[in-house]
Amino acid sequence: MFPLRIRSPQPYDHEKVPGAGEVYMVYDARDRLVLTQDANMRAGSPQKWLYTLYDELNRPIATGLWQNSDTRADHATQAASSTAYPNLTGQTYEELTRTFTTTMNGGASMAIH
C-alpha cells in the first residue's frame, strides 16, 4: 500500500540545489512553471530569470533568459492571475529555444525544434 499524497494548492516556490544555492520557482494561473532563478542568476548584474512560454495546449514553446530584478514574490503575484506570463514585450531577454508545432492531416501534431 502506498501513502496518499495530496498536492498543496500552492506549488513549491523554492528549493535548495547543490552548486546553485536556493532556486526560486514561479507558477502561472494554470500551475505551469514559468520562471526559475538560482543564486548565481540572482547574484549577477543584471539579475536574470529563466523563463518558459507555453501555447494554448500547455506545451512549452520557448525558453530563455530574461533580465529582470523583480522579486520572486512580485513575479508570483503577477503570474498567479495570468495564463501568458511573463510578457516580454519591450523587455531585454535572450531566447534559448523555440519550438514550432504544426497540425498534420488527421489532426496529429508535430513539433519542430
C-alpha positions in Angstrom: 0.0 0.0 0.0 1.3 3.5 -0.9 0.6 6.6 1.1 -1.9 9.0 -0.5 -0.2 12.3 -1.4 -2.4 15.3 -1.7 -0.8 18.2 -3.5 -0.9 21.6 -1.8 -2.8 24.3 -3.7 0.4 26.3 -3.6 3.3 24.6 -5.6 6.8 24.7 -4.4 8.2 28.2 -4.6 11.9 27.4 -3.9 14.3 24.5 -3.3 18.0 24.2 -2.4 20.2 22.7 -5.1 23.9 21.9 -4.5 26.1 24.3 -6.5 23.2 26.5 -7.4 22.1 27.6 -3.9 18.4 28.4 -3.4 16.3 28.1 -6.6 13.2 30.2 -6.9 10.2 29.0 -8.9 7.2 30.9 -10.1 4.0 29.3 -11.4 1.2 30.8 -13.5 -2.6 30.5 -13.2 -2.5 27.1 -14.9 0.1 25.9 -12.4 2.8 25.8 -15.1 6.4 26.6 -14.1 7.1 29.9 -15.9 10.2 31.3 -14.1 13.2 29.9 -12.3 16.1 31.7 -10.8 19.1 30.2 -9.0 21.5 32.0 -6.6 24.0 32.6 -9.4 21.4 34.3 -11.6 20.3 36.5 -8.6 23.9 37.5 -7.9 24.6 38.6 -11.5 24.3 42.1 -12.7 21.8 42.4 -14.3 19.8 39.7 -12.5 18.2 37.1 -14.8 15.3 34.6 -14.7 15.0 31.5 -16.9 11.5 31.7 -18.5 9.3 29.2 -20.2 6.5 30.2 -22.5 3.6 27.9 -23.3 1.0 27.5 -26.1 -2.8 27.2 -25.5 -2.4 23.4 -25.1 0.2 23.9 -22.3 3.1 22.8 -24.4 6.4 24.6 -23.8 7.2 26.7 -26.9 10.1 28.9 -25.8 12.7 29.2 -23.1 15.2 31.9 -22.5 17.0 34.3 -20.1 15.1 37.4 -19.0 16.9 40.4 -17.5 14.7 41.4 -14.6 15.4 42.3 -10.9 11.8 41.9 -9.5 11.5 39.6 -6.5 10.1 36.1 -6.6 7.1 37.4 -4.6 6.4 40.2 -7.2 6.5 37.7 -10.0 4.4 35.1 -8.1 1.7 37.7 -7.6 1.6 38.7 -11.2 1.9 35.2 -12.6 -0.8 33.7 -10.4 -3.6 35.5 -12.3 -2.1 35.2 -15.8 -2.0 32.4 -18.4 0.5 34.3 -20.5 3.3 35.2 -18.0 5.8 36.7 -18.5 5.0 39.3 -21.1 8.4 40.0 -22.7 7.2 42.9 -24.9 9.7 45.7 -24.6 11.9 43.7 -22.2 15.5 42.6 -22.5 15.8 38.8 -23.0 17.8 36.1 -24.8 15.7 33.3 -26.4 17.4 30.0 -25.9 14.9 27.6 -27.5 11.8 27.9 -29.7 9.5 25.0 -30.7 7.1 25.3 -33.6 4.1 22.9 -33.9 2.0 22.2 -36.9 -1.1 20.1 -37.3 -0.9 17.4 -40.0 -3.7 15.7 -41.8 -5.7 13.6 -39.4 -5.2 16.1 -36.5 -1.8 14.8 -35.4 0.7 17.5 -34.4 4.4 17.6 -35.0 7.0 19.7 -33.1 9.8 21.4 -34.9 12.7 22.5 -32.7 
